[in-house]
Structures are given as C-alpha cells and as structure tokens.
Amino acid sequence: MPAVIKASDVGSYLYCKRAWWYRKRGIEPENQAELAAGTDLHLQHGRKIMAAGLLQILAFILLLAAAVLLVLYLATPLLH
C-alpha cells in the first residue's frame, strides 16, 4: 500500500524541512513555552480581527439606519 502524504505534511515540509523531519521522528521541540506563547498571541490577534470586522458591520448598519431616518425626516414636511 502506498504511503499517504497529507497536505499539512507538505506545508510543514515546505515551511521548515528540519522541523518536519524532527516531527516525523517524534522529537518534540525544546521551546514549548515559546511555541505556546506564539499560539496564544495568534489567538488574541484573531479575536481582535474578528472584533474589528463585527464593529465594521455594526458601523455600516448604523450608517444605513441614519440614512433611512434622514430620508424619512426629509420626506415628511409636517415634522420640521
């Protein structure tokens, strides 16, 4: 049976051949604390990006609501 090559293995190999080689042999990196800190940093960054996107959507909705209210205000002459 031929060996199965995963896409993640190809990506790991292209990124760092030595790290891929170590991982295939079950050798764990010695800098576990730094790797964990990097993972946490990326998670925090991802949350900030998600929050920024949600705030952008909220801003668009509020702008649209303001435009609708302005049109309604200008369309009813008895109110002003």
Biopython code that builds the backbone (N, CA, C, O; Angstrom):
import numpy as np
from Bio.PDB.StructureBuilder import StructureBuilder

atoms = [
    (1, "MET", "N", (0.843, -1.174, 0.000)),
    (1, "MET", "CA", (0.000, 0.000, 0.000)),
    (1, "MET", "C", (0.895, 1.246, 0.000)),
    (1, "MET", "O", (1.824, 1.336, 0.802)),
    (2, "PRO", "N", (0.623, 2.199, -0.886)),
    (2, "PRO", "CA", (1.458, 3.398, -0.937)),
    (2, "PRO", "C", (1.236, 4.294, 0.282)),
    (2, "PRO", "O", (0.156, 4.323, 0.871)),
    (3, "ALA", "N", (2.282, 5.013, 0.635)),
    (3, "ALA", "CA", (2.189, 5.930, 1.776)),
    (3, "ALA", "C", (1.298, 7.111, 1.422)),
    (3, "ALA", "O", (1.326, 7.613, 0.298)),
    (4, "VAL", "N", (0.517, 7.543, 2.386)),
    (4, "VAL", "CA", (-0.365, 8.695, 2.193)),
    (4, "VAL", "C", (0.389, 9.950, 2.623)),
    (4, "VAL", "O", (0.944, 10.012, 3.720)),
    (5, "ILE", "N", (0.398, 10.936, 1.752)),
    (5, "ILE", "CA", (1.042, 12.208, 2.068)),
    (5, "ILE", "C", (-0.058, 13.230, 2.321)),
    (5, "ILE", "O", (-0.876, 13.507, 1.444)),
    (6, "LYS", "N", (-0.069, 13.778, 3.513)),
    (6, "LYS", "CA", (-1.082, 14.763, 3.879)),
    (6, "LYS", "C", (-0.660, 16.148, 3.396)),
    (6, "LYS", "O", (0.528, 16.451, 3.286)),
    (7, "ALA", "N", (-1.652, 16.974, 3.113)),
    (7, "ALA", "CA", (-1.378, 18.342, 2.691)),
    (7, "ALA", "C", (-0.655, 19.110, 3.795)),
    (7, "ALA", "O", (0.214, 19.934, 3.511)),
    (8, "SER", "N", (-1.008, 18.846, 5.046)),
    (8, "SER", "CA", (-0.341, 19.542, 6.154)),
    (8, "SER", "C", (1.132, 19.153, 6.232)),
    (8, "SER", "O", (1.971, 19.972, 6.608)),
    (9, "ASP", "N", (1.455, 17.898, 5.875)),
    (9, "ASP", "CA", (2.862, 17.485, 5.846)),
    (9, "ASP", "C", (3.628, 18.234, 4.762)),
    (9, "ASP", "O", (4.768, 18.649, 4.972)),
    (10, "VAL", "N", (2.999, 18.405, 3.607)),
    (10, "VAL", "CA", (3.654, 19.146, 2.530)),
    (10, "VAL", "C", (3.907, 20.581, 2.974)),
    (10, "VAL", "O", (4.996, 21.117, 2.770)),
    (11, "GLY", "N", (2.895, 21.203, 3.583)),
    (11, "GLY", "CA", (3.060, 22.579, 4.067)),
    (11, "GLY", "C", (4.144, 22.682, 5.119)),
    (11, "GLY", "O", (4.955, 23.608, 5.087)),
    (12, "SER", "N", (4.168, 21.737, 6.058)),
    (12, "SER", "CA", (5.202, 21.740, 7.101)),
    (12, "SER", "C", (6.590, 21.565, 6.498)),
    (12, "SER", "O", (7.542, 22.232, 6.902)),
    (13, "TYR", "N", (6.695, 20.671, 5.537)),
    (13, "TYR", "CA", (7.980, 20.413, 4.892)),
    (13, "TYR", "C", (8.475, 21.654, 4.149)),
    (13, "TYR", "O", (9.648, 22.015, 4.238)),
    (14, "LEU", "N", (7.570, 22.299, 3.419)),
    (14, "LEU", "CA", (7.967, 23.492, 2.664)),
    (14, "LEU", "C", (8.348, 24.644, 3.590)),
    (14, "LEU", "O", (9.233, 25.438, 3.272)),
    (15, "TYR", "N", (7.672, 24.731, 4.741)),
    (15, "TYR", "CA", (7.981, 25.804, 5.684)),
    (15, "TYR", "C", (9.328, 25.569, 6.350)),
    (15, "TYR", "O", (10.155, 26.478, 6.422)),
    (16, "CYS", "N", (9.552, 24.344, 6.840)),
    (16, "CYS", "CA", (10.826, 24.057, 7.520)),
    (16, "CYS", "C", (11.091, 22.550, 7.444)),
    (16, "CYS", "O", (10.480, 21.753, 8.156)),
    (17, "LYS", "N", (12.007, 22.195, 6.570)),
    (17, "LYS", "CA", (12.310, 20.781, 6.353)),
    (17, "LYS", "C", (12.824, 20.112, 7.619)),
    (17, "LYS", "O", (12.481, 18.962, 7.893)),
    (18, "ARG", "N", (13.638, 20.813, 8.390)),
    (18, "ARG", "CA", (14.222, 20.232, 9.611)),
    (18, "ARG", "C", (13.130, 19.967, 10.659)),
    (18, "ARG", "O", (13.116, 18.907, 11.285)),
    (19, "ALA", "N", (12.223, 20.923, 10.847)),
    (19, "ALA", "CA", (11.134, 20.729, 11.814)),
    (19, "ALA", "C", (10.245, 19.563, 11.387)),
    (19, "ALA", "O", (9.805, 18.779, 12.228)),
    (20, "TRP", "N", (9.978, 19.444, 10.081)),
    (20, "TRP", "CA", (9.178, 18.335, 9.576)),
    (20, "TRP", "C", (9.867, 17.003, 9.879)),
    (20, "TRP", "O", (9.230, 16.047, 10.322)),
    (21, "TRP", "N", (11.176, 16.958, 9.633)),
    (21, "TRP", "CA", (11.968, 15.741, 9.868)),
    (21, "TRP", "C", (11.912, 15.343, 11.343)),
    (21, "TRP", "O", (11.701, 14.175, 11.670)),
    (22, "TYR", "N", (12.106, 16.332, 12.238)),
    (22, "TYR", "CA", (12.033, 16.048, 13.679)),
    (22, "TYR", "C", (10.647, 15.517, 14.059)),
    (22, "TYR", "O", (10.530, 14.536, 14.794)),
    (23, "ARG", "N", (9.604, 16.172, 13.552)),
    (23, "ARG", "CA", (8.241, 15.782, 13.904)),
    (23, "ARG", "C", (7.950, 14.353, 13.441)),
    (23, "ARG", "O", (7.299, 13.602, 14.167)),
    (24, "LYS", "N", (8.413, 13.960, 12.260)),
    (24, "LYS", "CA", (8.199, 12.612, 11.745)),
    (24, "LYS", "C", (8.880, 11.561, 12.615)),
    (24, "LYS", "O", (8.442, 10.412, 12.651)),
    (25, "ARG", "N", (9.928, 11.935, 13.303)),
    (25, "ARG", "CA", (10.642, 11.006, 14.171)),
    (25, "ARG", "C", (10.187, 11.108, 15.625)),
    (25, "ARG", "O", (10.747, 10.449, 16.500)),
    (26, "GLY", "N", (9.171, 11.933, 15.882)),
    (26, "GLY", "CA", (8.616, 12.031, 17.224)),
    (26, "GLY", "C", (9.450, 12.857, 18.188)),
    (26, "GLY", "O", (9.276, 12.756, 19.403)),
    (27, "ILE", "N", (10.351, 13.669, 17.661)),
    (27, "ILE", "CA", (11.197, 14.518, 18.516)),
    (27, "ILE", "C", (10.461, 15.835, 18.751)),
    (27, "ILE", "O", (10.146, 16.558, 17.805)),
    (28, "GLU", "N", (10.195, 16.135, 20.005)),
    (28, "GLU", "CA", (9.460, 17.349, 20.362)),
    (28, "GLU", "C", (10.409, 18.540, 20.445)),
    (28, "GLU", "O", (11.554, 18.385, 20.870)),
    (29, "PRO", "N", (9.950, 19.726, 20.046)),
    (29, "PRO", "CA", (10.771, 20.932, 20.188)),
    (29, "PRO", "C", (11.042, 21.244, 21.660)),
    (29, "PRO", "O", (10.220, 20.954, 22.529)),
    (30, "GLU", "N", (12.185, 21.828, 21.920)),
    (30, "GLU", "CA", (12.545, 22.176, 23.298)),
    (30, "GLU", "C", (11.929, 23.494, 23.748)),
    (30, "GLU", "O", (11.854, 23.768, 24.946)),
    (31, "ASN", "N", (11.497, 24.295, 22.811)),
    (31, "ASN", "CA", (10.968, 25.621, 23.146)),
    (31, "ASN", "C", (9.441, 25.605, 23.237)),
    (31, "ASN", "O", (8.771, 26.399, 22.577)),
    (32, "GLN", "N", (8.896, 24.707, 24.050)),
    (32, "GLN", "CA", (7.451, 24.567, 24.181)),
    (32, "GLN", "C", (6.792, 25.834, 24.725)),
    (32, "GLN", "O", (5.696, 26.198, 24.300)),
    (33, "ALA", "N", (7.459, 26.502, 25.661)),
    (33, "ALA", "CA", (6.880, 27.730, 26.237)),
    (33, "ALA", "C", (6.751, 28.816, 25.170)),
    (33, "ALA", "O", (5.733, 29.504, 25.103)),
    (34, "GLU", "N", (7.768, 28.967, 24.346)),
    (34, "GLU", "CA", (7.725, 29.976, 23.286)),
    (34, "GLU", "C", (6.657, 29.636, 22.249)),
    (34, "GLU", "O", (5.953, 30.521, 21.763)),
    (35, "LEU", "N", (6.542, 28.356, 21.913)),
    (35, "LEU", "CA", (5.514, 27.941, 20.952)),
    (35, "LEU", "C", (4.114, 28.200, 21.501)),
    (35, "LEU", "O", (3.235, 28.658, 20.771)),
    (36, "ALA", "N", (3.905, 27.908, 22.781)),
    (36, "ALA", "CA", (2.605, 28.162, 23.405)),
    (36, "ALA", "C", (2.299, 29.658, 23.436)),
    (36, "ALA", "O", (1.165, 30.070, 23.189)),
    (37, "ALA", "N", (3.307, 30.464, 23.737)),
    (37, "ALA", "CA", (3.111, 31.918, 23.764)),
    (37, "ALA", "C", (2.765, 32.433, 22.369)),
    (37, "ALA", "O", (1.913, 33.309, 22.224)),
    (38, "GLY", "N", (3.418, 31.896, 21.350)),
    (38, "GLY", "CA", (3.113, 32.295, 19.971)),
    (38, "GLY", "C", (1.698, 31.910, 19.568)),
    (38, "GLY", "O", (1.008, 32.674, 18.892)),
    (39, "THR", "N", (1.270, 30.728, 19.984)),
    (39, "THR", "CA", (-0.096, 30.288, 19.696)),
    (39, "THR", "C", (-1.104, 31.215, 20.372)),
    (39, "THR", "O", (-2.096, 31.607, 19.757)),
    (40, "ASP", "N", (-0.856, 31.563, 21.623)),
    (40, "ASP", "CA", (-1.749, 32.487, 22.340)),
    (40, "ASP", "C", (-1.795, 33.849, 21.655)),
    (40, "ASP", "O", (-2.862, 34.449, 21.527)),
    (41, "LEU", "N", (-0.639, 34.331, 21.219)),
    (41, "LEU", "CA", (-0.576, 35.625, 20.536)),
    (41, "LEU", "C", (-1.408, 35.597, 19.253)),
    (41, "LEU", "O", (-2.127, 36.552, 18.958)),
    (42, "HIS", "N", (-1.312, 34.516, 18.499)),
    (42, "HIS", "CA", (-2.091, 34.406, 17.275)),
    (42, "HIS", "C", (-3.587, 34.322, 17.566)),
    (42, "HIS", "O", (-4.390, 34.881, 16.819)),
    (43, "LEU", "N", (-3.969, 33.638, 18.630)),
    (43, "LEU", "CA", (-5.385, 33.572, 19.002)),
    (43, "LEU", "C", (-5.920, 34.953, 19.382)),
    (43, "LEU", "O", (-7.019, 35.331, 18.975)),
    (44, "GLN", "N", (-5.145, 35.699, 20.157)),
    (44, "GLN", "CA", (-5.550, 37.053, 20.550)),
    (44, "GLN", "C", (-5.699, 37.948, 19.317)),
    (44, "GLN", "O", (-6.654, 38.718, 19.209)),
    (45, "HIS", "N", (-4.751, 37.839, 18.398)),
    (45, "HIS", "CA", (-4.798, 38.643, 17.181)),
    (45, "HIS", "C", (-6.042, 38.285, 16.364)),
    (45, "HIS", "O", (-6.722, 39.167, 15.840)),
    (46, "GLY", "N", (-6.330, 36.999, 16.262)),
    (46, "GLY", "CA", (-7.518, 36.562, 15.530)),
    (46, "GLY", "C", (-8.795, 37.103, 16.138)),
    (46, "GLY", "O", (-9.718, 37.488, 15.419)),
    (47, "ARG", "N", (-8.852, 37.132, 17.467)),
    (47, "ARG", "CA", (-10.034, 37.697, 18.140)),
    (47, "ARG", "C", (-10.168, 39.190, 17.852)),
    (47, "ARG", "O", (-11.276, 39.688, 17.651)),
    (48, "LYS", "N", (-9.049, 39.900, 17.831)),
    (48, "LYS", "CA", (-9.090, 41.338, 17.530)),
    (48, "LYS", "C", (-9.558, 41.584, 16.100)),
    (48, "LYS", "O", (-10.320, 42.516, 15.844)),
    (49, "ILE", "N", (-9.108, 40.755, 15.178)),
    (49, "ILE", "CA", (-9.537, 40.886, 13.788)),
    (49, "ILE", "C", (-11.036, 40.619, 13.666)),
    (49, "ILE", "O", (-11.739, 41.326, 12.945)),
    (50, "MET", "N", (-11.521, 39.600, 14.371)),
    (50, "MET", "CA", (-12.950, 39.282, 14.366)),
    (50, "MET", "C", (-13.755, 40.443, 14.949)),
    (50, "MET", "O", (-14.785, 40.822, 14.391)),
    (51, "ALA", "N", (-13.296, 41.009, 16.062)),
    (51, "ALA", "CA", (-13.999, 42.135, 16.688)),
    (51, "ALA", "C", (-14.011, 43.340, 15.756)),
    (51, "ALA", "O", (-15.023, 44.034, 15.660)),
    (52, "ALA", "N", (-12.915, 43.595, 15.079)),
    (52, "ALA", "CA", (-12.855, 44.729, 14.153)),
    (52, "ALA", "C", (-13.850, 44.541, 13.014)),
    (52, "ALA", "O", (-14.509, 45.494, 12.600)),
    (53, "GLY", "N", (-13.961, 43.325, 12.510)),
    (53, "GLY", "CA", (-14.924, 43.046, 11.449)),
    (53, "GLY", "C", (-16.355, 43.243, 11.917)),
    (53, "GLY", "O", (-17.180, 43.801, 11.193)),
    (54, "LEU", "N", (-16.651, 42.781, 13.137)),
    (54, "LEU", "CA", (-18.003, 42.959, 13.672)),
    (54, "LEU", "C", (-18.324, 44.430, 13.902)),
    (54, "LEU", "O", (-19.444, 44.873, 13.648)),
    (55, "LEU", "N", (-17.343, 45.183, 14.381)),
    (55, "LEU", "CA", (-17.556, 46.622, 14.574)),
    (55, "LEU", "C", (-17.773, 47.331, 13.239)),
    (55, "LEU", "O", (-18.547, 48.285, 13.158)),
    (56, "GLN", "N", (-17.099, 46.872, 12.207)),
    (56, "GLN", "CA", (-17.282, 47.462, 10.882)),
    (56, "GLN", "C", (-18.706, 47.203, 10.380)),
    (56, "GLN", "O", (-19.336, 48.091, 9.803)),
    (57, "ILE", "N", (-19.205, 45.995, 10.599)),
    (57, "ILE", "CA", (-20.578, 45.672, 10.202)),
    (57, "ILE", "C", (-21.568, 46.514, 10.997)),
    (57, "ILE", "O", (-22.532, 47.035, 10.436)),
    (58, "LEU", "N", (-21.336, 46.650, 12.295)),
    (58, "LEU", "CA", (-22.214, 47.480, 13.132)),
    (58, "LEU", "C", (-22.207, 48.931, 12.658)),
    (58, "LEU", "O", (-23.260, 49.567, 12.599)),
    (59, "ALA", "N", (-21.040, 49.454, 12.323)),
    (59, "ALA", "CA", (-20.941, 50.833, 11.837)),
    (59, "ALA", "C", (-21.729, 51.003, 10.543)),
    (59, "ALA", "O", (-22.402, 52.017, 10.360)),
    (60, "PHE", "N", (-21.657, 50.034, 9.653)),
    (60, "PHE", "CA", (-22.407, 50.108, 8.398)),
    (60, "PHE", "C", (-23.906, 50.090, 8.661)),
    (60, "PHE", "O", (-24.654, 50.845, 8.040)),
    (61, "ILE", "N", (-24.348, 49.237, 9.572)),
    (61, "ILE", "CA", (-25.776, 49.161, 9.910)),
    (61, "ILE", "C", (-26.254, 50.489, 10.503)),
    (61, "ILE", "O", (-27.326, 50.980, 10.149)),
    (62, "LEU", "N", (-25.462, 51.065, 11.402)),
    (62, "LEU", "CA", (-25.837, 52.353, 11.999)),
    (62, "LEU", "C", (-25.858, 53.467, 10.956)),
    (62, "LEU", "O", (-26.728, 54.337, 10.998)),
    (63, "LEU", "N", (-24.919, 53.448, 10.030)),
    (63, "LEU", "CA", (-24.902, 54.444, 8.961)),
    (63, "LEU", "C", (-26.133, 54.294, 8.081)),
    (63, "LEU", "O", (-26.747, 55.288, 7.694)),
    (64, "LEU", "N", (-26.490, 53.074, 7.769)),
    (64, "LEU", "CA", (-27.678, 52.815, 6.967)),
    (64, "LEU", "C", (-28.934, 53.277, 7.699)),
    (64, "LEU", "O", (-29.822, 53.874, 7.090)),
    (65, "ALA", "N", (-29.015, 53.004, 9.000)),
    (65, "ALA", "CA", (-30.172, 53.446, 9.795)),
    (65, "ALA", "C", (-30.263, 54.968, 9.823)),
    (65, "ALA", "O", (-31.354, 55.526, 9.718)),
    (66, "ALA", "N", (-29.117, 55.644, 9.964)),
    (66, "ALA", "CA", (-29.114, 57.108, 9.961)),
    (66, "ALA", "C", (-29.581, 57.653, 8.617)),
    (66, "ALA", "O", (-30.310, 58.644, 8.570)),
    (67, "ALA", "N", (-29.171, 57.018, 7.527)),
    (67, "ALA", "CA", (-29.594, 57.459, 6.202)),
    (67, "ALA", "C", (-31.095, 57.273, 6.028)),
    (67, "ALA", "O", (-31.762, 58.146, 5.472)),
    (68, "VAL", "N", (-31.630, 56.165, 6.488)),
    (68, "VAL", "CA", (-33.076, 55.915, 6.396)),
    (68, "VAL", "C", (-33.840, 56.942, 7.219)),
    (68, "VAL", "O", (-34.851, 57.477, 6.763)),
    (69, "LEU", "N", (-33.361, 57.220, 8.430)),
    (69, "LEU", "CA", (-34.030, 58.230, 9.265)),
    (69, "LEU", "C", (-33.972, 59.608, 8.631)),
    (69, "LEU", "O", (-34.942, 60.361, 8.718)),
    (70, "LEU", "N", (-32.874, 59.954, 8.003)),
    (70, "LEU", "CA", (-32.759, 61.253, 7.334)),
    (70, "LEU", "C", (-33.739, 61.343, 6.172)),
    (70, "LEU", "O", (-34.394, 62.370, 5.991)),
    (71, "VAL", "N", (-33.844, 60.294, 5.397)),
    (71, "VAL", "CA", (-34.783, 60.289, 4.267)),
    (71, "VAL", "C", (-36.216, 60.403, 4.780)),
    (71, "VAL", "O", (-37.015, 61.151, 4.217)),
    (72, "LEU", "N", (-36.547, 59.678, 5.831)),
    (72, "LEU", "CA", (-37.897, 59.763, 6.398)),
    (72, "LEU", "C", (-38.178, 61.159, 6.937)),
    (72, "LEU", "O", (-39.281, 61.680, 6.771)),
    (73, "TYR", "N", (-37.198, 61.760, 7.575)),
    (73, "TYR", "CA", (-37.357, 63.108, 8.123)),
    (73, "TYR", "C", (-37.588, 64.124, 7.007)),
    (73, "TYR", "O", (-38.452, 64.993, 7.118)),
    (74, "LEU", "N", (-36.819, 64.009, 5.946)),
    (74, "LEU", "CA", (-36.955, 64.955, 4.833)),
    (74, "LEU", "C", (-38.223, 64.699, 4.021)),
    (74, "LEU", "O", (-38.717, 65.609, 3.356)),
    (75, "ALA", "N", (-38.757, 63.484, 4.063)),
    (75, "ALA", "CA", (-39.947, 63.145, 3.273)),
    (75, "ALA", "C", (-41.228, 63.562, 3.981)),
    (75, "ALA", "O", (-42.277, 63.602, 3.338)),
    (76, "THR", "N", (-41.195, 63.864, 5.240)),
    (76, "THR", "CA", (-42.416, 64.264, 5.969)),
    (76, "THR", "C", (-42.304, 65.737, 6.354)),
    (76, "THR", "O", (-41.652, 66.063, 7.345)),
    (77, "PRO", "N", (-42.926, 66.630, 5.589)),
    (77, "PRO", "CA", (-42.781, 68.065, 5.823)),
    (77, "PRO", "C", (-43.458, 68.563, 7.097)),
    (77, "PRO", "O", (-43.112, 69.647, 7.568)),
    (78, "LEU", "N", (-44.401, 67.830, 7.675)),
    (78, "LEU", "CA", (-45.088, 68.302, 8.863)),
    (78, "LEU", "C", (-44.199, 68.231, 10.118)),
    (78, "LEU", "O", (-44.465, 68.937, 11.091)),
    (79, "LEU", "N", (-43.170, 67.406, 10.113)),
    (79, "LEU", "CA", (-42.340, 67.243, 11.286)),
    (79, "LEU", "C", (-41.308, 68.364, 11.459)),
    (79, "LEU", "O", (-40.819, 68.559, 12.572)),
    (80, "HIS", "N", (-40.967, 69.089, 10.428)),
    (80, "HIS", "CA", (-39.944, 70.130, 10.577)),
    (80, "HIS", "C", (-40.424, 71.445, 10.141)),
    (80, "HIS", "O", (-39.681, 72.425, 10.204)),
]
sb = StructureBuilder()
sb.init_structure("model")
sb.init_model(0)
sb.init_chain("A")
sb.init_seg("    ")
for serial, (resi, resn, name, xyz) in enumerate(atoms, 1):
    if name == "N":
        sb.init_residue(resn, " ", resi, " ")
    sb.init_atom(name, np.array(xyz, "f"), 0.0, 1.0, " ", f" {name:<3s}", serial, name[0])
structure = sb.get_structure()
